[in-house]
Amino acid sequence: MDNPDPAGVPPLQARDVLVVAAVAIPAAGSGQGPSGTLVDFRECQSMRAAEDMAVWGSLERCLTDKEALEYWRGNPYEERQLFLARIGSEPVGLCSVTFPLRDNTATAGIEVLVVPRWRRQGIGRALLGHVEAVAHSRGRSSLGGFHEIPLDASGHGAGRLAAKSGAGHLPLDHPASAFALSSGYQLEQVERSSRLALPVAGDRLARLEAEGIARAECYTLTAWDDRCPEELVAAFARLKERMSTDAPTAGMDWEREDWDAARVRGDESALVRSGVQSSVAAAVHRPTGELVAYTVLTWRPEVPESLIQQDTLVSAEHRGHRLGMLVKVANLRRAQEKWLPARSVLTWNASENQHMLAINTALGFKPAGYEGEWQKRLG
């Protein structure tokens, strides 16, 4: 979502023509293609990096070049379109739209970013209109977008906007909130980002593990790096499918995703091509042999100090046995042994997901910021 610009920026002139053009992304294995193919892509990456450094002081939330190239190529399950905006030869912003292809085919994801010195000139509104029109032309009737703000910016101002989920709020005077509201979007959900300092003390992990084991006598832990064992991949796909519905999504128009072994393998291969390493810890129900819980951590050599906590899920019928804590403890131990430069873990949880937030708090996670999940339904 758009942000304001400091005072003193001259208004757009009649000669300032905004041109929005699709960014060409070379196919995997084709190299960079003709000279200049990646110029627009690099401009977009530079904008994102500059924004993250200005807001967060780090690049841990920013995709690396390899990750971004792989992401914007899309896959059989999602089409992704990236656009660069210029005035003359100067890049002034970007926007994007994503289209699920196998499920959730009434939805589209949108993003808008404007270079700081060009904000409050109507560019954000023009870019939003562009991607909304693209989505509408594809028959999408529900648009979703998000923005995240640091913890120290989340409490300023008198007004607060509560999420429709009933949990969490954002400051009304934040420019991104004002932009979304004025554009017809509603705040469906607020997620909390949290950070865990590494290493976690061994005695804390041992205590939490012992408390969990006492309630999980029917379960065995297993783990893998990068690629799920063949004998577990079908069960892992079932858990990934459940992740799309069991994780809180508030009022977002999101239906169950269709996962199978082929989709899992495609996801794993994309991570490897992106230069991302992953560690998975999971729980198996011994009486049935079924995989019933998992958690994922990822690490990037280009951002060695930071781990990203990805999915964590416990099947509904197996909750109450501390499996969420057990798989997280096991995976943190593995990560601390494998990725020695890492100094923190970053994760996101819906504000209404009090159970997972309690697990994270017990591990030592501290609030870092808040993310608004916005939705607009087209008439």
C-alpha positions as CSV (number, residue, x, y, z in Angstrom):
1,M,0.0,0.0,0.0
2,D,1.1,3.6,-0.6
3,N,2.9,5.8,1.8
4,P,3.2,9.6,2.0
5,D,6.1,11.8,1.0
6,P,7.7,14.5,3.2
7,A,6.5,18.0,2.4
8,G,8.2,20.0,-0.3
9,V,7.8,17.7,-3.3
10,P,6.7,19.7,-6.3
11,P,3.3,18.6,-7.8
12,L,3.3,16.6,-11.0
13,Q,3.3,18.8,-14.1
14,A,1.4,18.2,-17.3
15,R,4.6,17.0,-18.9
16,D,5.1,14.4,-16.3
17,V,3.6,11.4,-18.0
18,L,3.3,8.2,-15.9
19,V,4.2,5.1,-17.9
20,V,3.4,1.7,-16.4
21,A,5.0,-1.3,-18.1
22,A,5.2,-5.0,-17.4
23,V,8.5,-6.2,-16.2
24,A,9.9,-9.1,-18.3
25,I,11.3,-12.0,-16.3
26,P,13.4,-14.5,-18.1
27,A,12.4,-18.2,-18.0
28,A,14.3,-20.5,-15.6
29,G,17.6,-21.7,-17.2
30,S,17.6,-19.0,-19.9
31,G,20.2,-16.8,-18.1
32,Q,19.5,-13.1,-18.3
33,G,18.4,-13.1,-21.9
34,P,19.1,-10.1,-24.1
35,S,21.1,-7.2,-22.8
36,G,19.0,-5.1,-20.5
37,T,16.3,-7.7,-19.9
38,L,16.8,-7.4,-16.1
39,V,17.1,-3.7,-15.9
40,D,13.5,-3.1,-14.9
41,F,13.6,-6.1,-12.5
42,R,16.7,-4.6,-10.8
43,E,14.9,-1.2,-10.5
44,C,12.1,-2.9,-8.7
45,Q,14.4,-4.8,-6.4
46,S,16.3,-1.5,-5.6
47,M,13.0,0.1,-4.6
48,R,12.0,-2.7,-2.3
49,A,15.4,-2.8,-0.7
50,A,15.4,1.0,-0.1
51,E,11.9,0.8,1.4
52,D,12.9,-2.0,3.8
53,M,16.1,-0.3,4.9
54,A,14.2,2.9,5.5
55,V,11.3,1.2,7.5
56,W,13.1,-1.7,9.1
57,G,16.8,-1.0,8.9
58,S,17.5,-4.4,7.4
59,L,16.8,-6.6,4.4
60,E,15.5,-9.6,6.2
61,R,11.9,-9.1,4.9
62,C,13.1,-8.4,1.4
63,L,13.4,-11.2,-1.2
64,T,16.9,-11.7,-2.5
65,D,17.4,-11.3,-6.3
66,K,17.4,-15.1,-6.7
67,E,14.2,-15.5,-4.7
68,A,12.5,-12.6,-6.5
69,L,13.4,-14.0,-9.9
70,E,12.0,-17.4,-9.1
71,Y,8.9,-15.9,-7.5
72,W,8.0,-13.6,-10.4
73,R,8.3,-16.5,-12.9
74,G,5.2,-17.9,-11.3
75,N,4.3,-21.6,-11.4
76,P,1.4,-23.8,-12.5
77,Y,-0.5,-22.8,-9.4
78,E,-0.1,-19.0,-9.5
79,E,0.5,-16.4,-12.3
80,R,2.4,-13.3,-11.2
81,Q,2.7,-10.0,-13.0
82,L,5.1,-7.2,-11.9
83,F,4.9,-3.6,-13.3
84,L,7.4,-0.8,-13.2
85,A,6.2,2.9,-13.3
86,R,8.4,5.6,-14.7
87,I,8.1,9.3,-15.4
88,G,10.5,10.0,-18.2
89,S,13.5,7.8,-17.4
90,E,13.1,7.9,-13.7
91,P,11.5,4.9,-11.9
92,V,8.9,6.2,-9.5
93,G,7.0,3.1,-8.3
94,L,5.9,-0.4,-8.9
95,C,2.8,-2.5,-8.6
96,S,1.9,-6.2,-9.0
97,V,-1.0,-8.6,-9.2
98,T,-1.1,-12.3,-8.6
99,F,-3.6,-14.9,-9.8
100,P,-4.2,-18.3,-8.2
101,L,-4.8,-20.7,-11.1
102,R,-6.1,-24.0,-9.6
103,D,-8.1,-22.8,-6.6
104,N,-9.3,-19.4,-5.2
105,T,-9.8,-18.4,-8.8
106,A,-12.1,-15.4,-7.9
107,T,-9.2,-13.7,-6.0
108,A,-6.2,-11.7,-6.8
109,G,-3.3,-10.3,-4.7
110,I,-2.3,-6.7,-5.3
111,E,0.7,-4.5,-4.2
112,V,1.6,-0.9,-4.7
113,L,4.9,0.9,-3.8
114,V,5.9,4.5,-4.7
115,V,9.4,5.9,-4.3
116,P,9.3,8.4,-1.4
117,R,10.0,11.6,-3.2
118,W,7.2,10.9,-5.6
119,R,4.5,10.2,-3.0
120,R,1.3,12.2,-2.5
121,Q,1.2,13.0,-6.2
122,G,-1.5,10.6,-7.2
123,I,0.9,8.0,-8.4
124,G,-0.1,5.4,-5.9
125,R,-3.8,5.8,-6.8
126,A,-2.9,5.4,-10.5
127,L,-0.9,2.2,-9.9
128,L,-3.7,0.8,-7.7
129,G,-6.1,1.5,-10.5
130,H,-3.8,-0.2,-13.0
131,V,-3.6,-3.5,-11.1
132,E,-7.3,-3.5,-10.1
133,A,-8.2,-3.1,-13.8
134,V,-5.9,-6.0,-14.7
135,A,-7.6,-8.1,-12.0
136,H,-11.0,-7.1,-13.1
137,S,-10.2,-8.0,-16.7
138,R,-9.4,-11.5,-15.5
139,G,-12.7,-11.9,-13.8
140,R,-11.4,-11.6,-10.3
141,S,-13.9,-10.2,-7.8
142,S,-12.0,-10.2,-4.5
143,L,-8.7,-8.3,-4.1
144,G,-6.3,-8.7,-1.2
145,G,-3.3,-6.7,-0.1
146,F,-1.2,-6.1,3.0
147,H,1.1,-3.7,4.6
148,E,3.3,-4.0,7.7
149,I,4.4,-1.4,10.2
150,P,7.1,-1.6,12.9
151,L,6.2,-1.9,16.5
152,D,7.3,1.6,17.4
153,A,5.0,3.1,14.7
154,S,1.9,1.1,15.7
155,G,0.7,3.1,18.7
156,H,1.0,6.7,17.5
157,G,-2.1,8.9,17.0
158,A,-5.4,8.8,18.8
159,G,-7.4,6.8,16.3
160,R,-7.3,3.0,15.9
161,L,-8.9,0.8,13.3
162,A,-10.0,-2.6,14.6
163,A,-9.8,-5.6,12.3
164,K,-13.1,-7.2,11.3
165,S,-11.7,-10.4,12.8
166,G,-12.2,-8.8,16.2
167,A,-8.5,-9.2,17.1
168,G,-5.9,-6.5,16.6
169,H,-5.9,-3.0,15.2
170,L,-3.8,-0.5,13.2
171,P,-3.3,3.2,13.7
172,L,-5.8,5.2,11.6
173,D,-3.3,7.9,11.0
174,H,-0.8,5.6,9.3
175,P,-0.6,6.6,5.6
176,A,-1.0,3.0,4.3
177,S,-4.2,2.6,6.4
178,A,-5.6,5.9,5.1
179,F,-4.7,4.9,1.5
180,A,-6.4,1.5,1.8
181,L,-9.5,2.8,3.4
182,S,-10.0,5.6,0.9
183,S,-9.5,3.1,-1.9
184,G,-12.4,0.9,-0.7
185,Y,-10.5,-1.8,1.2
186,Q,-11.5,-3.2,4.5
187,L,-9.2,-4.3,7.3
188,E,-10.1,-8.0,7.7
189,Q,-7.2,-9.2,9.9
190,V,-4.1,-8.0,11.8
191,E,-1.1,-10.3,12.1
192,R,1.7,-9.7,14.6
193,S,5.3,-10.1,13.5
194,S,7.6,-11.4,16.3
195,R,11.3,-11.9,16.7
196,L,13.3,-14.5,18.6
197,A,16.9,-13.8,19.5
198,L,19.3,-16.6,18.9
199,P,20.7,-18.7,20.3
200,V,17.9,-19.9,22.6
201,A,19.2,-21.1,25.9
202,G,19.5,-24.9,26.1
203,D,17.8,-25.1,29.5
204,R,14.7,-23.3,28.1
205,L,14.5,-25.6,25.2
206,A,15.0,-28.7,27.5
207,R,12.3,-27.5,29.9
208,L,9.7,-26.9,27.1
209,E,10.6,-30.2,25.5
210,A,10.2,-32.1,28.7
211,E,6.8,-30.5,29.3
212,G,5.7,-31.5,25.8
213,I,7.0,-35.1,25.9
214,A,4.9,-35.7,29.0
215,R,1.7,-35.2,26.9
216,A,2.9,-36.7,23.6
217,E,3.5,-40.3,24.4
218,C,1.8,-41.5,21.2
219,Y,3.9,-39.4,18.9
220,T,7.4,-39.6,17.3
221,L,9.4,-36.6,15.9
222,T,11.0,-36.7,12.5
223,A,12.9,-34.1,10.5
224,W,14.4,-33.4,7.1
225,D,16.2,-30.7,5.1
226,D,15.0,-29.3,1.8
227,R,13.2,-32.4,0.5
228,C,10.5,-34.5,2.2
229,P,11.2,-38.2,2.4
230,E,9.3,-40.1,-0.3
231,E,7.4,-42.1,2.2
232,L,6.0,-39.0,3.9
233,V,5.4,-36.7,0.9
234,A,1.7,-37.6,0.3
235,A,1.0,-37.1,4.0
236,F,2.9,-33.8,4.0
237,A,0.8,-32.6,1.0
238,R,-2.3,-33.3,3.1
239,L,-1.0,-31.2,5.9
240,K,-0.1,-28.4,3.5
241,E,-3.6,-28.5,2.1
242,R,-5.0,-28.2,5.7
243,M,-2.7,-25.3,6.3
244,S,-4.6,-23.3,3.7
245,T,-7.8,-23.6,5.7
246,D,-6.8,-24.3,9.4
247,A,-4.7,-21.2,9.8
248,P,-6.9,-18.2,10.7
249,T,-7.8,-16.1,7.6
250,A,-10.6,-14.0,9.2
251,G,-13.0,-12.8,6.5
252,M,-10.5,-13.1,3.6
253,D,-12.1,-14.8,0.6
254,W,-9.7,-17.8,0.7
255,E,-10.7,-21.4,0.0
256,R,-8.9,-24.7,0.5
257,E,-5.8,-25.1,-1.7
258,D,-5.3,-28.3,-3.7
259,W,-2.0,-29.9,-2.6
260,D,-0.5,-33.2,-3.8
261,A,3.0,-34.7,-3.9
262,A,3.8,-33.0,-7.2
263,R,2.9,-29.6,-5.8
264,V,5.1,-30.3,-2.7
265,R,8.0,-31.3,-5.0
266,G,7.6,-28.2,-7.1
267,D,7.6,-26.0,-4.1
268,E,10.8,-27.6,-2.8
269,S,12.5,-27.3,-6.2
270,A,11.6,-23.6,-6.3
271,L,13.2,-23.0,-2.9
272,V,16.4,-24.7,-4.0
273,R,16.5,-22.6,-7.2
274,S,16.0,-19.5,-5.1
275,G,19.0,-20.3,-3.0
276,V,16.8,-20.9,0.1
277,Q,17.7,-23.7,2.6
278,S,14.9,-25.2,4.7
279,S,14.6,-27.3,7.8
280,V,11.4,-29.2,8.7
281,A,10.5,-30.9,11.9
282,A,7.3,-33.0,12.1
283,A,5.4,-35.3,14.3
284,V,4.1,-38.8,13.4
285,H,1.2,-40.5,15.2
286,R,2.6,-43.9,16.1
287,P,-0.6,-45.9,16.1
288,T,-1.6,-44.8,12.6
289,G,1.8,-43.8,11.1
290,E,0.1,-40.6,10.0
291,L,2.1,-37.3,9.8
292,V,0.1,-34.9,12.0
293,A,2.2,-31.8,12.6
294,Y,5.0,-29.9,11.1
295,T,7.0,-26.6,11.2
296,V,9.4,-25.0,8.7
297,L,12.4,-22.7,9.1
298,T,14.2,-21.2,6.1
299,W,17.7,-19.6,5.8
300,R,19.3,-17.6,3.0
301,P,23.1,-17.2,2.7
302,E,22.6,-13.7,1.4
303,V,20.9,-12.7,4.7
304,P,22.8,-15.0,7.1
305,E,21.8,-13.4,10.3
306,S,18.1,-14.1,9.9
307,L,15.8,-17.1,9.9
308,I,12.2,-17.0,8.7
309,Q,9.7,-19.1,10.5
310,Q,7.3,-20.4,7.9
311,D,4.3,-22.7,8.4
312,T,3.5,-24.4,11.6
313,L,0.4,-26.7,11.8
314,V,-1.0,-29.4,14.1
315,S,-3.9,-31.4,12.7
316,A,-7.1,-30.4,14.7
317,E,-7.7,-33.9,15.9
318,H,-4.2,-34.1,17.4
319,R,-4.1,-30.8,19.2
320,G,-3.7,-30.7,23.0
321,H,-0.5,-32.8,23.0
322,R,2.0,-30.0,22.8
323,L,3.0,-31.0,19.3
324,G,3.3,-27.4,18.1
325,M,5.9,-26.7,20.9
326,L,7.7,-30.0,20.3
327,V,8.2,-29.6,16.6
328,K,9.3,-25.9,17.1
329,V,11.8,-26.9,19.8
330,A,13.2,-29.7,17.6
331,N,13.5,-27.4,14.6
332,L,15.2,-24.6,16.6
333,R,17.8,-27.0,17.8
334,R,18.5,-28.2,14.3
335,A,18.7,-24.6,13.0
336,Q,21.1,-23.5,15.6
337,E,23.4,-26.3,14.8
338,K,23.1,-26.0,11.0
339,W,23.0,-22.2,10.5
340,L,25.6,-20.8,12.9
341,P,25.5,-17.2,11.6
342,A,21.8,-16.8,12.4
343,R,21.0,-14.3,15.2
344,S,17.2,-14.2,15.1
345,V,14.0,-15.8,13.8
346,L,11.2,-13.7,12.3
347,T,7.6,-15.0,12.2
348,W,4.0,-13.8,11.7
349,N,0.8,-14.9,13.4
350,A,-2.8,-13.8,13.2
351,S,-3.7,-11.8,16.3
352,E,-6.6,-14.2,17.0
353,N,-4.3,-17.2,17.0
354,Q,-3.7,-17.0,20.7
355,H,-2.5,-20.6,21.0
356,M,0.4,-20.2,18.5
357,L,1.3,-16.8,20.0
358,A,1.5,-18.4,23.4
359,I,3.9,-21.1,22.1
360,N,6.0,-18.4,20.5
361,T,6.0,-16.3,23.7
362,A,7.1,-19.3,25.8
363,L,10.0,-19.8,23.3
364,G,11.0,-16.1,23.8
365,F,9.6,-14.3,20.8
366,K,9.0,-10.6,21.2
367,P,6.6,-8.4,19.2
368,A,8.3,-6.6,16.2
369,G,5.4,-5.1,14.2
370,Y,1.9,-5.5,12.8
371,E,0.6,-6.4,9.4
372,G,-2.8,-5.4,8.1
373,E,-4.6,-7.8,5.7
374,W,-6.9,-5.8,3.5
375,Q,-9.7,-6.9,1.2
376,K,-11.9,-5.2,-1.5
377,R,-14.8,-6.9,-3.3
378,L,-15.4,-5.7,-6.8
379,G,-19.0,-5.1,-7.8
